[in-house]
Amino acid sequence: MPSHNLARIEIDNLEIIGYSIAGEETVVAMPQLDVCFDVGKAPDQIIPINNVLLTHGHMDHAAGLAYYLSQRNFCGISAGTILAPQNLLGPMRDILDAWSRLDGNNIPAKLVGVKPGDEYQIKPNLVARAFPTKHTRGSVGFTVIEKRKKLKPEYSSLTGPQIVELKKQGIKIDFPLEFPIVTYLGDTQFVDFSQLQYIADSKILIAECTFYEGEHASRAKAGRHMHVDELAMLLGNLNNKHIIITHTTQRTPMHEIRKILKAALEPKLYAKTVILMANRPRLRTH
């Protein structure tokens, strides 16, 4: 039986699974892309995923770090890769060293420090690009981007052998294209992310919205999180086809969140927006 009752959303044959409650746990995985954004408490369902993209070090986002790596080792799976802000690598190594001593077994890990603008290859033609957020020191978000090459128009009528010959001569016959698939903001206060085109044009945007009541705007600012009014302003400047809301709060019941969100967003935005935690399957009781 899985350790977590995760929410599940399917978009264009891409499965998004996860759990995200502010202050409790946040983990969002996309198995087909082989990425997990943040690790939460490391639910069983994410252990086979090879790449964890950690946005910051808060416990509700990073607590399962050692368990994820240890379970992969226990199951005979190669060491997982964890991308994390560069300033977190030292403390992460300290945690893994301590757990290795406590457990009596070494915990293999591939830790990769990133800063805004860095890219890491997830699969052939698939990269994760880090960008800055405003939450904790060094915190980042990630966009997963498919990279392709397209033949320049002037060479489109050439035969295969002719193209090969041009390549031998060192002639550049194609140009790069980028297709941003999904952007995960992680925890962040409002930032005008429309300034980064790959975020603005990402097919799927996974965005936090922690606070909803009007009187909670000051709490959002103090905790460097987003209020629903700021979310509405952000989404209005982006071109995403699908929007997933994470990091909802226990302070506000789900039916109230839906009501406030619907009132805050323009109808066309609300129509393409789903709340992650509203998509959890109901557990059967006997």
Backbone as CSV, one residue per row, in Angstrom:
resi,resn,N_x,N_y,N_z,CA_x,CA_y,CA_z,C_x,C_y,C_z
1,MET,0.850,-1.193,0.000,0.000,0.000,0.000,0.887,1.246,0.000
2,PRO,0.637,2.222,-0.886,1.469,3.424,-0.938,1.469,4.165,0.396
3,SER,2.571,4.831,0.685,2.691,5.541,1.955,1.834,6.799,1.992
4,HIS,1.487,7.356,0.830,0.736,8.607,0.751,-0.480,8.442,-0.153
5,ASN,-1.526,9.146,0.170,-2.671,9.292,-0.719,-2.468,10.572,-1.514
6,LEU,-1.758,10.451,-2.634,-1.363,11.622,-3.402,-2.474,12.088,-4.331
7,ALA,-2.509,13.394,-4.555,-3.384,13.951,-5.588,-2.851,13.545,-6.952
8,ARG,-3.737,13.492,-7.934,-3.327,13.105,-9.278,-4.061,13.948,-10.309
9,ILE,-3.293,14.495,-11.253,-3.834,15.277,-12.364,-3.180,14.764,-13.638
10,GLU,-3.938,14.661,-14.722,-3.356,14.278,-15.999,-3.591,15.387,-17.017
11,ILE,-2.505,15.817,-17.665,-2.561,16.875,-18.667,-1.780,16.407,-19.890
12,ASP,-2.470,16.275,-21.012,-1.812,15.886,-22.272,-0.912,14.670,-22.086
13,ASN,-1.447,13.642,-21.462,-0.737,12.381,-21.217,0.433,12.502,-20.239
14,LEU,0.539,13.628,-19.564,1.530,13.789,-18.503,0.829,13.676,-17.158
15,GLU,1.334,12.806,-16.305,0.745,12.619,-14.984,1.472,13.511,-13.977
16,ILE,0.702,14.230,-13.180,1.249,15.023,-12.079,0.686,14.447,-10.795
17,ILE,1.565,14.001,-9.900,1.123,13.470,-8.617,1.784,14.272,-7.505
18,GLY,1.108,14.395,-6.381,1.745,15.147,-5.314,0.857,15.406,-4.124
19,TYR,1.459,16.103,-3.182,0.794,16.500,-1.944,1.394,17.845,-1.561
20,SER,0.554,18.839,-1.273,1.096,20.153,-0.953,0.167,20.925,-0.030
21,ILE,0.522,20.921,1.243,-0.163,21.715,2.256,0.888,22.580,2.944
22,ALA,0.643,23.873,3.012,1.622,24.806,3.570,2.005,24.410,4.995
23,GLY,3.302,24.346,5.250,3.812,24.039,6.574,3.793,22.577,6.936
24,GLU,3.165,21.746,6.092,3.042,20.320,6.392,3.936,19.484,5.471
25,GLU,3.709,19.593,4.176,4.491,18.816,3.224,4.214,19.297,1.809
26,THR,5.257,19.363,0.987,5.089,19.641,-0.440,6.007,18.738,-1.242
27,VAL,5.410,17.990,-2.161,6.124,17.135,-3.096,5.261,17.023,-4.347
28,VAL,5.828,17.314,-5.522,5.079,17.266,-6.780,5.943,16.549,-7.816
29,ALA,5.454,15.441,-8.344,6.257,14.622,-9.259,5.580,14.495,-10.621
30,MET,6.429,14.386,-11.653,5.969,14.106,-13.006,6.771,12.915,-13.521
31,PRO,6.259,11.706,-13.324,7.038,10.498,-13.636,7.522,10.417,-15.076
32,GLN,6.694,10.831,-16.050,7.115,10.719,-17.448,8.315,11.608,-17.766
33,LEU,8.473,12.692,-17.020,9.631,13.568,-17.208,10.789,13.165,-16.307
34,ASP,10.544,12.216,-15.414,11.563,11.716,-14.482,12.040,12.802,-13.521
35,VAL,11.111,13.673,-13.101,11.453,14.725,-12.147,10.452,14.762,-11.002
36,CYS,10.973,15.147,-9.846,10.143,15.398,-8.674,10.530,16.759,-8.125
37,PHE,9.581,17.674,-8.068,9.833,18.998,-7.532,9.651,18.962,-6.022
38,ASP,10.740,19.259,-5.293,10.777,19.114,-3.849,10.517,17.644,-3.491
39,VAL,10.757,17.293,-2.242,10.703,15.870,-1.901,9.752,15.578,-0.748
40,GLY,9.270,16.631,-0.048,8.356,16.407,1.062,8.916,15.390,2.037
41,LYS,8.088,14.408,2.379,8.510,13.321,3.272,8.864,12.062,2.486
42,ALA,9.117,12.227,1.202,9.532,11.130,0.315,8.515,9.995,0.276
43,PRO,7.320,10.255,-0.282,6.341,9.170,-0.443,6.883,8.061,-1.344
44,ASP,6.391,6.854,-1.118,6.872,5.692,-1.877,6.809,5.904,-3.380
45,GLN,5.774,6.606,-3.836,5.539,6.746,-5.269,6.648,7.510,-5.999
46,ILE,7.459,8.277,-5.271,8.485,9.074,-5.952,9.872,8.435,-5.881
47,ILE,10.023,7.355,-5.153,11.345,6.737,-4.986,11.976,6.349,-6.326
48,PRO,11.221,5.802,-7.310,11.860,5.423,-8.587,12.264,6.599,-9.472
49,ILE,11.786,7.794,-9.174,12.098,8.954,-10.012,13.540,9.376,-9.760
50,ASN,14.288,9.601,-10.825,15.740,9.773,-10.717,16.208,11.174,-10.353
51,ASN,15.356,12.174,-10.537,15.805,13.555,-10.349,14.869,14.324,-9.426
52,VAL,15.420,14.807,-8.313,14.675,15.668,-7.401,15.170,17.096,-7.589
53,LEU,14.243,18.009,-7.841,14.568,19.416,-8.044,14.108,20.165,-6.804
54,LEU,15.047,20.419,-5.908,14.750,21.001,-4.597,14.849,22.518,-4.669
55,THR,13.782,23.201,-4.288,13.744,24.658,-4.429,14.363,25.391,-3.252
56,HIS,14.232,24.830,-2.048,14.783,25.454,-0.844,14.790,24.420,0.269
57,GLY,15.327,24.793,1.420,15.582,23.800,2.450,14.576,23.698,3.558
58,HIS,13.423,24.348,3.481,12.455,24.248,4.556,11.997,22.800,4.754
59,MET,11.764,22.434,5.997,11.512,21.045,6.357,10.348,20.426,5.586
60,ASP,9.273,21.195,5.360,8.109,20.621,4.687,8.379,20.304,3.217
61,HIS,9.457,20.845,2.678,9.828,20.579,1.290,11.001,19.611,1.160
62,ALA,11.801,19.466,2.223,13.073,18.749,2.107,13.274,17.634,3.122
63,ALA,12.301,17.369,3.975,12.512,16.418,5.081,12.874,15.020,4.607
64,GLY,12.350,14.593,3.446,12.546,13.221,2.990,13.811,12.992,2.199
65,LEU,14.690,13.979,2.178,15.929,13.903,1.398,16.693,12.597,1.637
66,ALA,17.043,12.311,2.882,17.853,11.124,3.186,17.069,9.838,2.942
67,TYR,15.773,9.856,3.251,14.963,8.646,3.071,14.852,8.279,1.597
68,TYR,14.641,9.284,0.744,14.562,9.056,-0.695,15.825,8.358,-1.192
69,LEU,16.970,8.881,-0.818,18.244,8.324,-1.271,18.501,6.944,-0.670
70,SER,18.181,6.795,0.607,18.409,5.517,1.284,17.524,4.416,0.703
71,GLN,16.279,4.734,0.433,15.364,3.739,-0.125,15.792,3.300,-1.515
72,ARG,16.297,4.221,-2.310,16.807,3.848,-3.636,17.962,2.858,-3.483
73,ASN,18.853,3.127,-2.549,19.978,2.227,-2.305,19.491,0.864,-1.820
74,PHE,18.526,0.865,-0.921,17.953,-0.374,-0.375,17.312,-1.218,-1.480
75,CYS,16.687,-0.547,-2.447,16.002,-1.238,-3.541,16.929,-1.574,-4.711
76,GLY,18.208,-1.248,-4.581,19.158,-1.550,-5.642,19.087,-0.607,-6.819
77,ILE,18.548,0.596,-6.606,18.468,1.604,-7.661,19.673,2.526,-7.528
78,SER,20.165,3.012,-8.649,21.322,3.901,-8.618,21.014,5.158,-7.809
79,ALA,22.069,5.811,-7.331,21.903,7.002,-6.503,21.076,8.059,-7.222
80,GLY,20.125,8.635,-6.523,19.321,9.687,-7.123,20.104,10.984,-7.230
81,THR,19.702,11.809,-8.189,20.300,13.131,-8.365,19.405,14.169,-7.711
82,ILE,20.001,15.005,-6.876,19.247,16.087,-6.250,19.855,17.409,-6.668
83,LEU,19.079,18.198,-7.425,19.463,19.555,-7.759,18.956,20.462,-6.657
84,ALA,19.817,21.317,-6.128,19.435,22.184,-5.018,20.245,23.469,-5.084
85,PRO,19.743,24.534,-4.474,20.543,25.758,-4.419,21.945,25.481,-3.883
86,GLN,22.919,26.111,-4.480,24.318,25.850,-4.159,24.602,25.961,-2.664
87,ASN,23.987,26.932,-1.993,24.277,27.162,-0.582,23.736,26.064,0.335
88,LEU,22.925,25.145,-0.196,22.377,24.056,0.619,23.226,22.798,0.590
89,LEU,24.185,22.726,-0.306,24.913,21.469,-0.472,25.682,21.058,0.784
90,GLY,26.313,22.014,1.457,27.035,21.682,2.684,26.133,21.090,3.749
91,PRO,25.041,21.764,4.125,24.117,21.187,5.107,23.518,19.852,4.666
92,MET,23.240,19.690,3.374,22.695,18.418,2.885,23.709,17.295,3.082
93,ARG,24.962,17.566,2.800,26.003,16.539,3.011,26.121,16.204,4.497
94,ASP,26.000,17.210,5.354,26.048,16.966,6.800,24.919,16.040,7.227
95,ILE,23.723,16.277,6.692,22.562,15.439,7.022,22.796,14.008,6.562
96,LEU,23.275,13.836,5.340,23.496,12.490,4.807,24.605,11.773,5.565
97,ASP,25.641,12.489,5.966,26.709,11.875,6.765,26.174,11.415,8.114
98,ALA,25.343,12.256,8.737,24.779,11.896,10.045,23.868,10.686,9.929
99,TRP,23.012,10.665,8.902,22.112,9.529,8.721,22.882,8.260,8.369
100,SER,23.960,8.388,7.614,24.775,7.216,7.288,25.365,6.604,8.558
101,ARG,25.832,7.471,9.483,26.371,6.963,10.747,25.278,6.337,11.591
102,LEU,24.124,6.976,11.620,23.011,6.466,12.421,22.499,5.143,11.869
103,ASP,22.405,5.054,10.554,21.867,3.858,9.898,22.896,2.734,9.823
104,GLY,24.172,3.106,9.835,25.221,2.097,9.716,25.541,1.731,8.287
105,ASN,24.972,2.468,7.337,25.221,2.220,5.918,25.414,3.550,5.202
106,ASN,26.331,3.560,4.247,26.543,4.757,3.455,25.328,5.030,2.567
107,ILE,24.966,6.299,2.437,23.833,6.679,1.591,24.380,7.339,0.332
108,PRO,24.383,6.619,-0.803,24.897,7.213,-2.052,24.007,8.363,-2.510
109,ALA,24.637,9.388,-3.038,23.872,10.544,-3.509,24.664,11.284,-4.574
110,LYS,23.940,11.886,-5.495,24.542,12.802,-6.458,23.920,14.167,-6.216
111,LEU,24.652,15.038,-5.550,24.151,16.363,-5.217,24.715,17.374,-6.201
112,VAL,23.844,18.158,-6.803,24.250,19.135,-7.816,23.767,20.514,-7.370
113,GLY,24.704,21.395,-7.115,24.342,22.753,-6.733,24.013,23.597,-7.945
114,VAL,22.943,24.373,-7.853,22.538,25.226,-8.968,22.325,26.657,-8.495
115,LYS,22.462,27.553,-9.424,22.137,28.961,-9.217,21.282,29.398,-10.403
116,PRO,20.595,30.527,-10.294,19.731,30.973,-11.389,20.452,31.002,-12.733
117,GLY,19.796,30.429,-13.737,20.355,30.367,-15.082,21.030,29.055,-15.405
118,ASP,21.366,28.263,-14.380,22.011,26.973,-14.619,21.028,25.984,-15.240
119,GLU,21.566,25.090,-16.074,20.770,24.020,-16.675,21.385,22.672,-16.334
120,TYR,20.519,21.681,-16.220,20.971,20.315,-15.963,20.194,19.376,-16.877
121,GLN,20.909,18.477,-17.553,20.247,17.568,-18.485,19.553,16.441,-17.737
122,ILE,18.253,16.345,-17.946,17.438,15.302,-17.323,17.383,14.071,-18.214
123,LYS,17.114,14.303,-19.479,17.069,13.265,-20.512,17.651,13.883,-21.780
124,PRO,17.944,13.062,-22.799,18.339,13.670,-24.079,17.281,14.680,-24.526
125,ASN,17.712,15.879,-24.839,16.824,16.964,-25.288,15.918,17.522,-24.188
126,LEU,16.137,17.136,-22.919,15.302,17.623,-21.825,16.195,18.156,-20.712
127,VAL,16.015,19.451,-20.373,16.838,20.065,-19.335,15.961,20.711,-18.276
128,ALA,16.521,20.837,-17.082,15.901,21.626,-16.020,16.690,22.917,-15.887
129,ARG,16.016,24.046,-15.968,16.661,25.357,-15.848,16.209,26.022,-14.553
130,ALA,17.165,26.471,-13.757,16.861,27.134,-12.494,16.661,28.632,-12.714
131,PHE,15.757,29.224,-11.927,15.552,30.670,-11.968,15.346,31.179,-10.539
132,PRO,15.582,32.461,-10.286,15.507,32.965,-8.914,14.070,33.140,-8.427
133,THR,13.866,32.863,-7.159,12.596,33.151,-6.499,12.889,33.983,-5.251
134,LYS,11.846,34.483,-4.612,12.009,35.280,-3.390,11.345,34.561,-2.222
135,HIS,12.134,33.731,-1.555,11.594,33.028,-0.393,12.658,32.894,0.691
136,THR,13.696,32.115,0.422,14.819,31.996,1.340,16.096,32.321,0.577
137,ARG,17.199,32.444,1.289,18.472,32.738,0.631,18.805,31.642,-0.372
138,GLY,18.992,32.021,-1.612,19.366,31.075,-2.654,18.225,30.300,-3.268
139,SER,16.997,30.504,-2.826,15.872,29.702,-3.324,15.696,29.876,-4.829
140,VAL,15.293,28.799,-5.479,15.103,28.799,-6.931,13.811,28.083,-7.289
141,GLY,13.341,28.332,-8.500,12.316,27.521,-9.131,12.949,26.807,-10.315
142,PHE,12.156,25.951,-10.972,12.695,25.178,-12.096,11.700,25.143,-13.253
143,THR,12.229,25.224,-14.465,11.450,24.959,-15.664,12.082,23.779,-16.396
144,VAL,11.256,22.800,-16.771,11.724,21.666,-17.569,11.440,22.000,-19.028
145,ILE,12.504,21.984,-19.831,12.446,22.472,-21.212,12.896,21.386,-22.183
146,GLU,12.106,21.175,-23.224,12.523,20.300,-24.321,13.274,21.137,-25.344
147,LYS,14.465,20.665,-25.720,15.269,21.371,-26.705,15.312,20.583,-28.007
148,ARG,15.051,21.263,-29.100,15.101,20.642,-30.421,15.922,21.513,-31.359
149,LYS,16.242,20.950,-32.533,16.902,21.707,-33.591,16.046,21.645,-34.844
150,LYS,15.967,22.747,-35.554,15.173,22.808,-36.782,16.060,23.254,-37.939
151,LEU,15.890,22.579,-39.071,16.669,22.895,-40.265,16.339,24.311,-40.746
152,LYS,17.369,25.067,-41.069,17.160,26.408,-41.595,16.419,26.335,-42.934
153,PRO,15.507,27.283,-43.187,14.669,27.221,-44.405,15.474,27.100,-45.694
154,GLU,16.628,27.735,-45.735,17.395,27.718,-46.983,17.965,26.343,-47.321
155,TYR,17.931,25.425,-46.340,18.463,24.084,-46.596,17.353,23.021,-46.669
156,SER,16.104,23.442,-46.622,14.990,22.493,-46.517,14.825,21.611,-47.757
157,SER,15.306,22.047,-48.905,15.131,21.267,-50.138,16.308,20.331,-50.423
158,LEU,17.318,20.347,-49.568,18.494,19.519,-49.809,18.228,18.052,-49.493
159,THR,18.978,17.187,-50.158,18.901,15.759,-49.884,19.733,15.425,-48.654
160,GLY,19.554,14.210,-48.144,20.315,13.747,-46.991,21.821,13.834,-47.200
161,PRO,22.337,13.301,-48.324,23.788,13.380,-48.569,24.305,14.813,-48.649
162,GLN,23.501,15.709,-49.226,23.920,17.107,-49.305,24.030,17.737,-47.909
163,ILE,23.082,17.390,-47.034,23.105,17.902,-45.654,24.331,17.364,-44.921
164,VAL,24.616,16.086,-45.131,25.790,15.476,-44.507,27.058,16.191,-44.957
165,GLU,27.133,16.513,-46.221,28.317,17.182,-46.768,28.494,18.575,-46.146
166,LEU,27.388,19.291,-45.984,27.471,20.613,-45.356,27.950,20.508,-43.913
167,LYS,27.476,19.476,-43.217,27.917,19.272,-41.834,29.405,18.991,-41.773
168,LYS,29.907,18.210,-42.745,31.343,17.910,-42.795,32.156,19.179,-42.991
169,GLN,31.573,20.136,-43.712,32.254,21.407,-43.967,32.140,22.368,-42.780
170,GLY,31.419,21.935,-41.729,31.274,22.773,-40.546,30.253,23.876,-40.696
171,ILE,29.357,23.731,-41.680,28.325,24.751,-41.904,27.149,24.495,-40.968
172,LYS,26.728,25.537,-40.279,25.590,25.428,-39.353,24.302,25.409,-40.162
173,ILE,23.609,24.277,-40.158,22.429,24.125,-41.017,21.115,24.189,-40.245
174,ASP,21.195,24.267,-38.903,19.963,24.291,-38.125,20.040,25.367,-37.047
175,PHE,18.921,25.568,-36.355,18.883,26.541,-35.266,18.121,25.921,-34.101
176,PRO,18.424,26.347,-32.863,17.811,25.718,-31.692,16.392,26.226,-31.425
177,LEU,15.574,25.331,-30.915,14.228,25.679,-30.462,14.047,25.176,-29.037
178,GLU,13.299,25.929,-28.246,12.995,25.530,-26.874,11.492,25.443,-26.677
179,PHE,11.057,24.368,-26.014,9.646,24.168,-25.692,9.527,23.951,-24.186
180,PRO,9.201,25.014,-23.429,9.065,24.856,-21.984,7.814,24.047,-21.640
181,ILE,8.021,22.925,-20.979,6.912,22.006,-20.691,6.220,22.365,-19.382
182,VAL,7.010,22.510,-18.322,6.416,22.768,-17.005,7.340,23.661,-16.200
183,THR,6.732,24.605,-15.507,7.468,25.470,-14.580,6.908,25.277,-13.183
184,TYR,7.823,25.097,-12.236,7.460,24.937,-10.823,8.069,26.102,-10.056
185,LEU,7.216,26.956,-9.484,7.712,28.142,-8.803,8.263,27.848,-7.417
186,GLY,7.816,26.747,-6.791,8.179,26.534,-5.402,7.537,27.603,-4.529
187,ASP,8.072,27.801,-3.327,7.565,28.852,-2.453,8.205,30.174,-2.855
188,THR,7.382,31.195,-2.992,7.919,32.504,-3.374,6.882,33.583,-3.132
189,GLN,7.351,34.773,-2.803,6.462,35.917,-2.819,6.294,36.356,-4.270
190,PHE,5.447,37.339,-4.503,5.169,37.767,-5.873,6.438,38.257,-6.564
191,VAL,6.648,37.747,-7.760,7.702,38.199,-8.668,7.066,38.278,-10.048
192,ASP,7.431,39.258,-10.846,6.896,39.349,-12.200,7.640,38.358,-13.096
193,PHE,7.217,37.100,-13.028,7.895,36.054,-13.785,7.666,36.166,-15.290
194,SER,6.807,37.079,-15.710,6.597,37.255,-17.155,7.856,37.784,-17.837
195,GLN,8.797,38.293,-17.043,10.048,38.786,-17.602,10.919,37.645,-18.137
196,LEU,10.641,36.421,-17.709,11.355,35.246,-18.202,10.434,34.522,-19.172
197,GLN,10.753,34.578,-20.466,9.856,34.080,-21.500,9.558,32.603,-21.342
198,TYR,10.558,31.818,-20.921,10.322,30.383,-20.795,9.337,30.058,-19.674
199,ILE,9.203,30.949,-18.692,8.168,30.771,-17.674,6.819,31.233,-18.222
200,ALA,6.810,32.376,-18.854,5.562,32.935,-19.402,4.916,31.988,-20.403
201,ASP,5.745,31.263,-21.186,5.222,30.399,-22.246,5.193,28.921,-21.861
202,SER,5.531,28.599,-20.626,5.511,27.205,-20.197,4.095,26.633,-20.321
203,LYS,4.004,25.432,-20.887,2.672,24.840,-21.073,1.946,24.689,-19.735
204,ILE,2.658,24.205,-18.736,2.072,23.987,-17.413,2.805,24.864,-16.407
205,LEU,2.056,25.593,-15.594,2.624,26.362,-14.498,2.122,25.776,-13.182
206,ILE,3.055,25.425,-12.306,2.711,24.951,-10.964,3.101,26.060,-10.002
207,ALA,2.096,26.729,-9.446,2.332,27.948,-8.669,1.757,27.824,-7.272
208,GLU,2.484,28.338,-6.305,1.971,28.363,-4.942,0.970,29.491,-4.754
209,CYS,-0.012,29.269,-3.916,-0.878,30.333,-3.405,-1.290,29.909,-2.008
210,THR,-0.694,30.558,-1.019,-0.827,30.117,0.366,-1.946,30.832,1.109
211,PHE,-2.192,32.097,0.786,-3.126,32.913,1.557,-4.268,33.426,0.671
212,TYR,-5.488,33.458,1.260,-6.680,33.763,0.482,-7.528,34.884,1.079
213,GLU,-7.714,34.898,2.379,-8.520,35.955,2.979,-7.814,37.298,2.858
214,GLY,-8.604,38.375,2.724,-8.037,39.706,2.569,-7.117,40.101,3.703
215,GLU,-7.491,39.737,4.937,-6.693,40.127,6.099,-5.380,39.347,6.216
216,HIS,-5.174,38.358,5.330,-3.955,37.551,5.370,-2.867,38.070,4.426
217,ALA,-3.113,39.212,3.791,-2.113,39.757,2.863,-0.796,40.055,3.576
218,SER,-0.884,40.572,4.800,0.343,40.887,5.543,1.086,39.615,5.938
219,ARG,0.362,38.538,6.220,1.011,37.251,6.530,1.757,36.724,5.310
220,ALA,1.157,36.885,4.148,1.816,36.438,2.914,3.134,37.175,2.730
221,LYS,3.111,38.476,2.943,4.323,39.275,2.776,5.388,38.882,3.786
222,ALA,4.973,38.682,5.033,5.923,38.341,6.095,6.593,36.988,5.843
223,GLY,5.826,36.020,5.322,6.365,34.684,5.089,6.941,34.481,3.702
224,ARG,6.917,35.557,2.902,7.380,35.477,1.516,6.649,34.389,0.736
225,HIS,5.330,34.491,0.804,4.438,33.622,0.047,3.515,34.491,-0.797
226,MET,2.680,33.845,-1.608,1.768,34.597,-2.464,0.352,34.614,-1.890
227,HIS,-0.264,35.778,-1.990,-1.678,35.962,-1.684,-2.457,35.821,-2.987
228,VAL,-3.709,35.438,-2.900,-4.503,35.185,-4.102,-4.588,36.412,-5.009
229,ASP,-4.593,37.621,-4.448,-4.640,38.820,-5.281,-3.355,38.967,-6.105
230,GLU,-2.216,38.574,-5.504,-0.948,38.611,-6.233,-0.904,37.522,-7.290
231,LEU,-1.467,36.356,-6.970,-1.533,35.277,-7.949,-2.309,35.728,-9.183
232,ALA,-3.435,36.386,-8.970,-4.250,36.867,-10.094,-3.455,37.837,-10.960
233,MET,-2.686,38.710,-10.325,-1.858,39.665,-11.069,-0.776,38.935,-11.860
234,LEU,-0.161,37.931,-11.250,0.880,37.159,-11.917,0.331,36.428,-13.137
235,LEU,-0.751,35.690,-12.949,-1.284,34.855,-14.032,-1.771,35.689,-15.210
236,GLY,-2.224,36.892,-14.922,-2.714,37.759,-15.991,-1.643,38.151,-16.991
237,ASN,-0.371,38.026,-16.601,0.734,38.400,-17.483,1.417,37.199,-18.132
238,LEU,0.901,35.997,-17.903,1.521,34.789,-18.425,0.644,34.145,-19.493
239,ASN,1.224,33.182,-20.221,0.511,32.552,-21.337,0.312,31.054,-21.147
240,ASN,0.378,30.576,-19.914,0.324,29.138,-19.660,-1.030,28.554,-20.038
241,LYS,-0.999,27.327,-20.584,-2.242,26.656,-20.968,-2.908,25.974,-19.777
242,HIS,-2.098,25.584,-18.806,-2.617,24.870,-17.638,-1.943,25.426,-16.390
243,ILE,-2.719,25.618,-15.331,-2.201,26.171,-14.080,-2.611,25.245,-12.939
244,ILE,-1.642,24.863,-12.134,-1.895,24.008,-10.968,-1.497,24.788,-9.717
245,ILE,-2.403,24.883,-8.771,-2.167,25.633,-7.541,-1.730,24.685,-6.432
246,THR,-0.601,25.016,-5.798,-0.074,24.219,-4.688,0.027,25.080,-3.434
247,HIS,0.457,24.425,-2.345,0.763,25.099,-1.077,-0.463,25.772,-0.472
248,THR,-1.618,25.153,-0.647,-2.831,25.674,-0.013,-2.712,25.499,1.500
249,THR,-3.539,26.225,2.228,-3.417,26.283,3.674,-4.584,25.605,4.374
250,GLN,-4.307,25.062,5.544,-5.366,24.467,6.366,-6.220,25.549,7.024
251,ARG,-5.732,26.816,6.991,-6.504,27.894,7.604,-7.819,28.138,6.873
252,THR,-7.810,27.844,5.574,-8.972,28.128,4.738,-9.510,26.824,4.160
253,PRO,-10.778,26.478,4.400,-11.346,25.232,3.856,-11.308,25.225,2.331
254,MET,-11.235,24.028,1.759,-11.104,23.911,0.305,-12.262,24.557,-0.437
255,HIS,-13.476,24.431,0.069,-14.605,25.042,-0.643,-14.499,26.566,-0.656
256,GLU,-13.902,27.144,0.398,-13.686,28.585,0.443,-12.557,28.995,-0.509
257,ILE,-11.519,28.167,-0.571,-10.422,28.445,-1.499,-10.943,28.502,-2.926
258,ARG,-11.768,27.509,-3.283,-12.342,27.497,-4.633,-13.151,28.774,-4.892
259,LYS,-13.964,29.144,-3.929,-14.836,30.313,-4.077,-14.018,31.599,-4.238
260,ILE,-13.013,31.774,-3.389,-12.186,32.986,-3.434,-11.366,33.017,-4.716
261,LEU,-10.823,31.854,-5.102,-10.021,31.778,-6.323,-10.859,32.129,-7.540
262,LYS,-12.075,31.640,-7.593,-12.958,31.922,-8.725,-13.282,33.410,-8.813
263,ALA,-13.451,34.032,-7.659,-13.761,35.463,-7.641,-12.547,36.309,-8.026
264,ALA,-11.350,35.818,-7.693,-10.127,36.599,-7.922,-9.635,36.534,-9.366
265,LEU,-9.889,35.396,-10.030,-9.342,35.194,-11.374,-10.371,35.539,-12.450
266,GLU,-9.874,36.019,-13.570,-10.742,36.194,-14.729,-11.258,34.822,-15.152
267,PRO,-12.464,34.749,-15.715,-13.046,33.446,-16.070,-12.132,32.577,-16.936
268,LYS,-11.432,33.178,-17.908,-10.572,32.380,-18.789,-9.385,31.802,-18.026
269,LEU,-8.926,32.506,-16.988,-7.837,31.984,-16.156,-8.346,30.895,-15.229
270,TYR,-9.496,31.145,-14.616,-10.050,30.153,-13.694,-10.366,28.855,-14.422
271,ALA,-10.783,28.939,-15.675,-11.160,27.749,-16.447,-9.979,26.807,-16.666
272,LYS,-8.775,27.336,-16.673,-7.602,26.476,-16.903,-6.789,26.240,-15.629
273,THR,-7.400,26.528,-14.484,-6.723,26.401,-13.194,-7.314,25.261,-12.387
274,VAL,-6.431,24.432,-11.817,-6.872,23.368,-10.910,-6.066,23.475,-9.626
275,ILE,-6.670,23.055,-8.532,-6.006,23.039,-7.234,-5.522,21.618,-6.973
276,LEU,-4.235,21.467,-6.766,-3.662,20.126,-6.609,-4.415,19.304,-5.564
277,MET,-4.600,19.862,-4.387,-5.153,19.082,-3.280,-6.654,18.845,-3.402
278,ALA,-7.283,19.449,-4.400,-8.690,19.150,-4.674,-8.817,17.923,-5.559
279,ASN,-7.677,17.328,-5.935,-7.677,16.180,-6.840,-7.112,14.927,-6.189
280,ARG,-7.327,14.797,-4.894,-6.933,13.584,-4.189,-8.078,12.577,-4.240
281,PRO,-7.788,11.311,-4.526,-8.859,10.315,-4.506,-9.349,10.083,-3.093
282,ARG,-10.619,9.839,-2.966,-11.170,9.558,-1.633,-10.796,8.143,-1.210
283,LEU,-10.341,8.045,0.018,-9.992,6.722,0.544,-11.265,5.969,0.909
284,ARG,-11.276,4.684,0.557,-12.433,3.854,0.908,-12.385,3.477,2.380
285,THR,-13.515,3.549,3.006,-13.613,3.132,4.402,-14.510,1.903,4.477
286,HIS,-14.209,1.030,5.388,-14.998,-0.198,5.520,-15.688,-0.208,6.871
